Amino acid sequence: MKSDMDDQSGEHTALQQPAVMHRTKRQRCLAMVKSNLLLILLLSGMALGIILGVCMREVRPKFTRDQIRYFRLPGDLLLRMLKMLILPLIVSSLVTGLAALDAKSSGKMGLRAVVYYMATTLIAVIIGIILVVSIRPGKLDVSGTNQTVVSKPSEISAADTAIDLIFKMFPDNLIEATFRQTKTYYDPIYEELENGTKILVEKRSRVGKQEGMNILGILVFTIALGIVLSKLGERGRTIVQFFDGLNEATMILVNMVIWYSPVGVMFLIAAKLIEMDDIGETVRQVGMYTLTVLTGLFIHGFIVLPLLYFLLVRKNPFRFIYGVLQAIITAFGTASSSATLPVTFRCLEEINGVDKRVTRFVLPIGATINMDGTALYEAVAAIFIGQINGYDLNIGQVITTSLTATLTSIGAAGIPQASLVMIPIVLTAVNLPADDIAIILTVDWLLDRFRTAINVLGDSIGAGVVAKLSEAELRAADLEHAKEIDSKGPPGYSHVNDVEATGAGENAMTPL
């Protein structure tokens, strides 16, 4: 009797097991979808944007400028909301991040970040130069390229760019730096002859202003403020608490904007496809140039940077890249590394678990000076234009191109197609005609999105590398903070809760 009951019970359990396993698989699937919902929505928005843009081109081949402007309104709203959050996010994150460290720790962390970013930028330039010299895309026939847009030859030299960069670091008006930045201009000086005609005598340089947030200047001031507050101790605690609260509130706003980003990305991509005259003809005319740039970006972004991450961190780089995929897609859709900064913060801190003290310090620096994709693109574009005109650059000109491209990429604004302003400077440095920049304008909108995605990927991997290299300093800061809590806290109070609450524990600073 007991045996029969056992058999029935075993049979009932065997029947239930597939159902339990099925429910478990379904729960796992739902959990995976839920944890990656935003990423799925972003990918869907990008795909729908491409489909929508192609379909609308088929329905109506030509749209007016106003119609395109109205159509891309949801995308422009996304860009404006993200840019609106840049200033409070950079200031609050840097102040709170640096205030949590001593000057020695922040100095070491900053040095590591700058050295890493400069090294990877130079590597990107070298990769681009090797590819463009090997493939020689400029030797192919590009005579059919539409050159209706002609740029003026650049009068700005590499020395002017370096001086502008220094002036941007130290703005004369901090309030003005939030919407204007320094730029060198050349004014023509004429001399009037007796017969009334005027001849150009010289072009005199002057330091002027141009529209656009001076992120570099704000960055330098905020870093100095954060270091000073870290030295003030108790006297600066009130200000630090204010910026800490501002940072938390800004991140909540960032989360709200991020959930709108799939819609904005969809309309930005669709509007850009509608705006183009002939996609197929454009790609055909400068196809090898486009292929050269994309190959260089792929090698740097998915071979060189992951290899550096693996060698320095000793962890799977592609799991880390998967964690910042939302930021990479947002960068592709918006074509702005600065606008993507709020999303990058969220991905690194909440998904990859990078210590907040590292992201708050390193990411704003990376978004300002680390432009791997831009530097590679500028070097390839300069040598490509030289090849079109029959110029074979010697080794000295190649070195000049690489150094100028690295320098100008640091000064490039994190906005769509900002590198187009910098390419004439690279061309002028090696005595190449700046007018021919019109040849690459037709595909710049597409390449701009890819190089921005690589810029953001480079910033993210840099933060992960610096977090690993700075573990000793961060752990020492935790111990020092714990000693302060033990000496000042009430009886029975444990500093562990305080460390966990600040997100400064060991798990928080270890990336996936």
C-alpha positions as CSV (number, residue, x, y, z in Angstrom):
1,M,0.0,0.0,0.0
2,K,2.8,2.3,0.9
3,S,4.6,1.4,-2.2
4,D,1.6,2.3,-4.4
5,M,1.3,5.7,-2.7
6,D,5.0,6.3,-3.2
7,D,4.6,5.4,-6.9
8,Q,1.7,7.8,-7.3
9,S,3.6,10.5,-5.5
10,G,6.6,10.0,-7.7
11,E,4.5,10.0,-10.8
12,H,2.8,13.2,-9.7
13,T,6.1,14.9,-9.0
14,A,7.4,13.8,-12.4
15,L,4.4,15.3,-14.1
16,Q,4.8,18.6,-12.2
17,Q,8.6,18.9,-12.9
18,P,8.3,20.0,-16.6
19,A,5.7,22.6,-15.6
20,V,8.0,23.9,-12.9
21,M,10.9,24.0,-15.3
22,H,8.8,25.7,-17.9
23,R,7.7,28.4,-15.4
24,T,11.3,28.8,-14.3
25,K,12.5,29.4,-17.9
26,R,9.6,31.8,-18.4
27,Q,10.5,33.7,-15.3
28,R,14.1,33.8,-16.3
29,C,13.1,35.1,-19.7
30,L,10.9,37.8,-18.2
31,A,13.6,38.8,-15.7
32,M,16.1,39.1,-18.6
33,V,13.7,41.2,-20.6
34,K,12.9,43.4,-17.6
35,S,16.5,44.0,-16.8
36,N,17.4,44.8,-20.4
37,L,14.1,46.6,-21.3
38,L,15.7,50.0,-21.9
39,L,18.4,48.4,-24.1
40,I,15.7,46.6,-26.1
41,L,13.7,49.8,-26.5
42,L,16.8,51.7,-27.7
43,L,17.7,49.0,-30.3
44,S,14.0,49.0,-31.4
45,G,14.0,52.8,-31.7
46,M,17.2,52.7,-33.8
47,A,15.8,50.0,-36.1
48,L,12.4,51.8,-36.4
49,G,14.1,55.0,-37.2
50,I,16.0,53.4,-40.1
51,I,12.8,51.8,-41.4
52,L,10.7,55.0,-40.9
53,G,13.3,57.1,-42.7
54,V,13.6,54.7,-45.7
55,C,9.8,54.3,-46.0
56,M,9.2,58.1,-45.9
57,R,11.8,58.6,-48.6
58,E,9.9,56.1,-50.8
59,V,6.5,57.8,-50.1
60,R,7.8,61.3,-50.7
61,P,11.3,61.8,-52.2
62,K,11.7,65.4,-51.2
63,F,10.8,67.2,-48.0
64,T,11.1,70.9,-47.3
65,R,13.5,72.2,-44.6
66,D,10.6,73.2,-42.3
67,Q,8.9,69.8,-42.7
68,I,12.2,68.0,-41.7
69,R,12.5,70.4,-38.7
70,Y,9.0,69.6,-37.5
71,F,9.5,65.9,-38.0
72,R,12.7,65.7,-35.9
73,L,11.1,67.7,-33.1
74,P,11.0,64.7,-30.7
75,G,14.6,64.0,-31.4
76,D,15.6,67.7,-30.8
77,L,13.7,67.6,-27.5
78,L,15.9,64.6,-26.4
79,L,19.1,66.5,-27.3
80,R,17.9,69.6,-25.4
81,M,17.0,67.7,-22.3
82,L,20.3,65.8,-22.2
83,K,22.3,69.0,-22.8
84,M,20.3,70.7,-20.1
85,L,21.6,68.1,-17.6
86,I,25.2,68.4,-18.6
87,L,26.2,71.4,-16.4
88,P,24.6,70.3,-13.1
89,L,25.8,66.7,-13.6
90,I,29.4,67.6,-14.3
91,V,29.7,70.2,-11.5
92,S,27.9,68.1,-8.8
93,S,29.6,64.8,-9.8
94,L,33.1,66.3,-9.8
95,V,32.7,68.1,-6.5
96,T,31.2,65.2,-4.6
97,G,33.7,62.7,-6.2
98,L,36.8,64.8,-5.4
99,A,35.5,65.8,-1.9
100,A,35.4,62.1,-1.0
101,L,39.1,61.7,-1.8
102,D,42.2,63.5,-0.6
103,A,44.3,65.6,-2.9
104,K,46.9,62.9,-3.3
105,S,44.4,60.2,-4.3
106,S,42.6,62.5,-6.7
107,G,45.9,63.6,-8.2
108,K,47.0,60.0,-8.9
109,M,43.6,59.2,-10.3
110,G,43.6,62.2,-12.5
111,L,47.1,61.4,-13.8
112,R,46.1,57.9,-14.6
113,A,43.0,59.1,-16.5
114,V,44.9,61.7,-18.5
115,V,47.8,59.4,-19.4
116,Y,45.4,56.6,-20.4
117,Y,43.2,58.9,-22.5
118,M,46.1,60.5,-24.3
119,A,47.7,57.2,-25.0
120,T,44.5,55.7,-26.5
121,T,43.9,58.8,-28.6
122,L,47.4,58.6,-30.1
123,I,46.9,54.8,-30.7
124,A,43.6,55.6,-32.6
125,V,45.4,58.2,-34.8
126,I,48.2,55.7,-35.6
127,I,45.6,53.1,-36.5
128,G,43.9,55.5,-38.8
129,I,47.1,56.6,-40.5
130,I,48.2,53.0,-41.1
131,L,44.9,52.1,-42.7
132,V,44.6,55.2,-44.9
133,V,48.2,54.8,-46.1
134,S,47.7,51.1,-46.8
135,I,44.3,51.2,-48.4
136,R,44.9,54.6,-50.2
137,P,41.1,55.4,-50.7
138,G,42.0,58.8,-52.1
139,K,43.6,57.3,-55.2
140,L,40.2,56.0,-56.4
141,D,38.0,58.1,-58.6
142,V,35.9,60.5,-56.5
143,S,35.4,63.1,-59.2
144,G,31.7,62.6,-59.2
145,T,31.3,63.7,-55.6
146,N,28.9,66.5,-55.1
147,Q,30.9,69.5,-54.0
148,T,28.2,72.1,-53.8
149,V,29.3,73.0,-50.2
150,V,32.7,74.7,-50.2
151,S,34.4,75.5,-46.9
152,K,36.7,78.5,-46.5
153,P,40.4,77.7,-46.0
154,S,41.3,77.7,-42.4
155,E,43.4,80.6,-41.1
156,I,43.7,79.0,-37.7
157,S,47.1,77.3,-37.0
158,A,47.9,74.4,-34.7
159,A,49.5,77.0,-32.4
160,D,46.3,79.0,-32.3
161,T,44.4,75.9,-31.4
162,A,46.8,75.2,-28.5
163,I,46.5,78.7,-27.2
164,D,42.7,78.5,-27.4
165,L,42.8,75.3,-25.5
166,I,44.8,77.0,-22.7
167,F,42.4,79.9,-22.6
168,K,39.4,77.6,-22.4
169,M,41.0,75.9,-19.4
170,F,41.0,79.2,-17.5
171,P,37.9,81.2,-18.5
172,D,37.9,84.9,-17.5
173,N,34.2,84.7,-16.6
174,L,32.8,81.5,-15.1
175,I,29.2,82.5,-15.8
176,E,30.0,83.2,-19.4
177,A,31.7,79.9,-19.7
178,T,28.4,78.1,-19.4
179,F,27.4,79.4,-22.8
180,R,30.5,80.8,-24.6
181,Q,34.1,79.8,-25.1
182,T,37.3,81.4,-26.4
183,K,38.3,81.3,-30.0
184,T,41.0,82.9,-32.1
185,Y,39.8,85.0,-35.1
186,Y,41.7,86.8,-37.9
187,D,40.5,90.3,-38.9
188,P,41.7,91.6,-42.3
189,I,43.6,94.9,-42.3
190,Y,43.2,97.0,-45.5
191,E,45.2,100.0,-46.7
192,E,43.5,102.5,-48.9
193,L,45.5,103.8,-51.9
194,E,45.3,107.2,-53.5
195,N,42.9,106.1,-56.2
196,G,40.5,104.8,-53.6
197,T,41.1,101.1,-53.9
198,K,41.8,99.0,-50.9
199,I,44.5,96.3,-50.6
200,L,44.8,93.6,-48.0
201,V,47.9,94.3,-45.9
202,E,47.6,91.6,-43.2
203,K,45.3,89.5,-41.2
204,R,45.6,90.3,-37.5
205,S,44.7,87.7,-34.9
206,R,42.4,88.5,-31.9
207,V,40.9,86.5,-29.1
208,G,37.1,86.4,-29.4
209,K,34.2,84.4,-28.2
210,Q,32.0,81.8,-29.9
211,E,28.7,80.2,-28.8
212,G,28.9,76.9,-26.9
213,M,29.5,75.7,-23.4
214,N,33.1,75.8,-22.3
215,I,33.1,72.4,-20.6
216,L,36.9,72.4,-20.3
217,G,36.9,75.6,-18.3
218,I,34.1,74.5,-16.1
219,L,35.9,71.2,-15.6
220,V,39.1,72.8,-14.4
221,F,37.3,75.1,-12.0
222,T,35.2,72.3,-10.6
223,I,38.2,70.1,-10.1
224,A,40.0,72.8,-8.2
225,L,36.9,73.5,-6.1
226,G,36.5,69.8,-5.2
227,I,40.1,69.4,-4.2
228,V,39.9,72.5,-2.0
229,L,36.6,71.3,-0.3
230,S,38.3,67.9,0.4
231,K,41.0,69.8,2.3
232,L,38.5,72.0,4.3
233,G,37.0,69.0,6.1
234,E,34.1,69.9,8.4
235,R,34.0,73.5,7.2
236,G,33.3,72.4,3.6
237,R,30.9,69.6,4.6
238,T,27.7,71.8,4.0
239,I,28.7,72.7,0.5
240,V,29.6,69.0,-0.3
241,Q,26.2,67.9,1.0
242,F,24.5,70.5,-1.2
243,F,26.4,69.2,-4.3
244,D,25.7,65.6,-3.3
245,G,22.0,66.3,-3.1
246,L,22.1,68.1,-6.4
247,N,23.9,65.0,-7.9
248,E,21.2,62.6,-6.7
249,A,18.4,64.8,-7.9
250,T,20.1,65.2,-11.3
251,M,20.5,61.4,-11.7
252,I,16.8,61.0,-11.0
253,L,16.1,63.5,-13.8
254,V,18.5,61.6,-16.0
255,N,16.6,58.3,-15.4
256,M,13.4,60.1,-16.5
257,V,15.0,61.4,-19.7
258,I,16.6,58.1,-20.5
259,W,13.2,56.3,-20.8
260,Y,12.2,58.9,-23.4
261,S,15.5,58.4,-25.4
262,P,14.2,55.5,-27.6
263,V,11.6,57.8,-29.1
264,G,14.1,60.7,-29.6
265,V,16.7,58.4,-31.2
266,M,14.1,57.0,-33.6
267,F,13.2,60.5,-34.9
268,L,16.8,61.7,-35.0
269,I,17.9,58.8,-37.3
270,A,14.7,58.9,-39.4
271,A,15.1,62.7,-40.0
272,K,18.7,62.4,-41.0
273,L,17.8,59.7,-43.6
274,I,15.0,61.9,-45.0
275,E,17.4,64.8,-45.2
276,M,19.9,63.0,-47.4
277,D,19.7,63.5,-51.2
278,D,20.8,60.1,-52.4
279,I,22.1,57.6,-49.9
280,G,23.4,55.0,-52.4
281,E,25.2,57.5,-54.5
282,T,26.8,59.2,-51.6
283,V,28.2,55.9,-50.2
284,R,29.4,54.9,-53.7
285,Q,31.3,58.1,-54.3
286,V,33.4,58.0,-51.1
287,G,32.8,54.3,-50.3
288,M,36.4,53.3,-49.7
289,Y,37.0,56.4,-47.5
290,T,33.9,55.4,-45.5
291,L,35.1,51.8,-45.3
292,T,38.6,52.9,-44.1
293,V,37.2,55.1,-41.3
294,L,34.7,52.4,-40.2
295,T,37.5,49.7,-40.2
296,G,39.7,51.9,-38.1
297,L,36.9,52.6,-35.6
298,F,36.1,48.9,-35.4
299,I,39.7,47.9,-34.8
300,H,40.2,50.6,-32.1
301,G,36.8,50.1,-30.4
302,F,36.5,46.3,-30.4
303,I,40.0,45.1,-30.5
304,V,42.5,47.6,-29.1
305,L,40.3,49.0,-26.2
306,P,39.0,45.6,-25.1
307,L,42.6,44.2,-25.2
308,L,43.8,47.1,-23.0
309,Y,40.9,46.5,-20.6
310,F,41.7,42.8,-20.4
311,L,45.4,43.4,-19.8
312,L,44.9,46.0,-17.1
313,V,41.7,44.8,-15.4
314,R,42.0,41.0,-16.1
315,K,38.3,40.7,-16.7
316,N,36.0,40.0,-19.7
317,P,35.9,43.3,-21.6
318,F,32.8,42.4,-23.6
319,R,30.7,41.9,-20.5
320,F,31.8,45.4,-19.6
321,I,31.0,46.8,-23.1
322,Y,27.5,45.1,-22.9
323,G,26.9,47.0,-19.7
324,V,27.4,50.4,-21.5
325,L,25.5,49.4,-24.7
326,Q,22.7,51.8,-23.8
327,A,25.2,54.7,-23.8
328,I,26.8,53.6,-27.0
329,I,23.4,53.4,-28.8
330,T,22.4,56.8,-27.4
331,A,25.7,58.2,-28.6
332,F,25.0,56.8,-32.1
333,G,21.5,58.3,-32.1
334,T,22.4,61.8,-30.8
335,A,25.9,62.1,-32.3
336,S,27.0,64.0,-29.1
337,S,29.3,62.5,-26.5
338,S,28.4,65.4,-24.1
339,A,24.7,64.8,-24.4
340,T,25.3,61.1,-23.8
341,L,27.2,61.8,-20.6
342,P,24.2,61.3,-18.2
343,V,23.4,57.9,-19.8
344,T,27.1,56.9,-19.5
345,F,27.0,57.7,-15.7
346,R,24.0,55.6,-15.2
347,C,25.4,52.6,-17.2
348,L,28.7,52.6,-15.4
349,E,27.4,53.1,-11.9
350,E,24.2,51.0,-11.9
351,I,25.0,48.3,-14.4
352,N,28.8,47.8,-14.4
353,G,29.1,48.8,-10.7
354,V,32.0,51.2,-11.1
355,D,32.7,53.3,-8.0
356,K,30.9,56.6,-8.1
357,R,34.1,58.4,-6.9
358,V,35.8,57.2,-10.1
359,T,32.9,57.9,-12.6
360,R,32.2,61.4,-11.1
361,F,35.9,62.3,-11.6
362,V,37.0,60.4,-14.7
363,L,33.9,60.6,-17.0
364,P,33.7,64.4,-17.3
365,I,37.5,64.5,-18.1
366,G,37.0,61.7,-20.7
367,A,34.0,63.5,-22.3
368,T,36.2,66.6,-22.7
369,I,39.7,65.4,-23.7
370,N,39.2,61.8,-24.8
371,M,38.1,61.8,-28.5
372,D,39.5,58.6,-29.9
373,G,37.1,58.3,-32.8
374,T,37.4,62.0,-33.7
375,A,41.2,61.9,-33.7
376,L,41.2,58.8,-36.0
377,Y,38.7,60.4,-38.3
378,E,40.6,63.7,-38.6
379,A,43.9,61.9,-39.4
380,V,42.2,59.7,-42.1
381,A,40.3,62.7,-43.6
382,A,43.5,64.8,-43.9
383,I,45.6,62.1,-45.6
384,F,42.6,61.1,-47.8
385,I,42.3,64.7,-49.1
386,G,46.0,64.7,-49.7
387,Q,45.8,61.6,-51.7
388,I,43.0,63.1,-53.8
389,N,45.2,66.0,-54.7
390,G,48.2,63.8,-55.5
391,Y,50.2,64.6,-52.4
392,D,52.2,61.8,-50.8
393,L,53.0,62.9,-47.3
394,N,56.4,62.3,-46.0
395,I,57.2,61.0,-42.5
396,G,57.5,64.5,-41.0
397,Q,54.0,65.5,-42.4
398,V,52.5,62.2,-41.1
399,I,53.9,62.9,-37.6
400,T,52.6,66.4,-37.8
401,T,49.2,65.1,-38.9
402,S,49.0,62.7,-36.0
403,L,50.1,65.2,-33.4
404,T,47.7,67.9,-34.8
405,A,44.8,65.5,-35.0
406,T,45.4,64.5,-31.3
407,L,45.6,68.1,-30.2
408,T,42.5,69.3,-32.1
409,S,40.5,66.3,-30.9
410,I,41.0,67.4,-27.4
411,G,39.7,70.8,-28.2
412,A,36.7,69.5,-30.2
413,A,33.3,70.1,-28.7
414,G,31.2,67.1,-27.8
415,I,28.5,68.1,-30.3
416,P,27.4,66.7,-33.6
417,Q,29.9,67.2,-36.5
418,A,32.2,69.3,-34.3
419,S,35.3,67.7,-35.9
420,L,34.4,69.3,-39.3
421,V,35.5,72.5,-37.8
422,M,38.9,71.0,-36.7
423,I,39.8,69.2,-40.0
424,P,40.8,72.4,-41.8
425,I,43.3,73.0,-39.0
426,V,44.9,69.6,-39.6
427,L,44.9,70.2,-43.3
428,T,46.6,73.6,-42.9
429,A,49.3,72.1,-40.6
430,V,50.5,70.0,-43.6
431,N,49.8,72.6,-46.3
432,L,46.8,70.8,-47.9
433,P,43.9,72.6,-49.5
434,A,41.0,73.0,-46.9
435,D,38.5,73.5,-49.7
436,D,38.3,69.8,-50.4
437,I,36.6,69.1,-47.1
438,A,33.4,69.4,-49.1
439,I,34.2,65.9,-50.6
440,I,33.6,64.2,-47.2
441,L,30.6,66.3,-46.1
442,T,28.2,63.9,-47.8
443,V,29.1,61.0,-45.5
444,D,30.1,62.9,-42.4
445,W,26.7,62.6,-40.7
446,L,27.0,58.8,-40.7
447,L,30.7,58.6,-39.7
448,D,30.0,61.2,-37.0
449,R,27.6,58.8,-35.3
450,F,30.1,55.9,-35.3
451,R,33.0,58.0,-34.1
452,T,30.9,59.4,-31.3
453,A,29.9,55.9,-30.2
454,I,33.7,55.0,-30.1
455,N,34.4,58.1,-28.1
456,V,31.8,57.1,-25.4
457,L,33.1,53.5,-25.4
458,G,36.6,54.9,-24.8
459,D,35.4,57.1,-22.0
460,S,33.7,54.1,-20.3
461,I,36.6,51.6,-20.6
462,G,38.9,54.3,-19.3
463,A,36.7,54.7,-16.2
464,G,36.8,50.9,-15.7
465,V,40.6,50.8,-16.1
466,V,41.2,53.8,-13.7
467,A,38.8,52.2,-11.1
468,K,40.9,49.0,-11.2
469,L,44.2,50.9,-10.9
470,S,42.9,53.1,-8.1
471,E,41.6,50.3,-5.9
472,A,44.3,50.9,-3.3
473,E,43.6,54.6,-2.9
474,L,39.8,54.0,-2.8
475,R,40.2,51.3,-0.2
476,A,42.5,53.5,1.9
477,A,39.9,56.3,1.7
478,D,37.2,53.9,2.9
479,L,39.3,52.9,5.9
480,E,40.0,56.5,6.7
481,H,36.3,57.3,6.5
482,A,35.5,54.3,8.7
483,K,38.0,55.5,11.4
484,E,36.3,58.9,11.4
485,I,32.9,57.3,11.8
486,D,34.1,55.1,14.6
487,S,35.7,58.0,16.4
488,K,32.6,60.3,16.0
489,G,29.7,58.0,15.8
490,P,27.4,57.0,18.8
491,P,28.0,53.9,20.8
492,G,27.1,50.7,19.0
493,Y,27.2,52.5,15.5
494,S,28.8,50.5,12.8
495,H,30.7,52.2,10.0
496,V,29.9,49.4,7.5
497,N,26.4,50.8,7.0
498,D,27.7,54.2,6.3
499,V,30.2,52.9,3.7
500,E,27.5,50.9,2.0
501,A,25.2,53.9,2.0
502,T,27.7,56.0,0.2
503,G,28.3,53.4,-2.5
504,A,32.0,53.3,-1.6
505,G,32.3,49.6,-0.7
506,E,34.5,47.1,-2.5
507,N,31.7,45.8,-4.7
508,A,30.9,49.3,-5.9
509,M,34.3,49.9,-7.3
510,T,34.7,46.5,-9.1
511,P,33.4,46.6,-12.7
512,L,31.8,43.5,-14.2
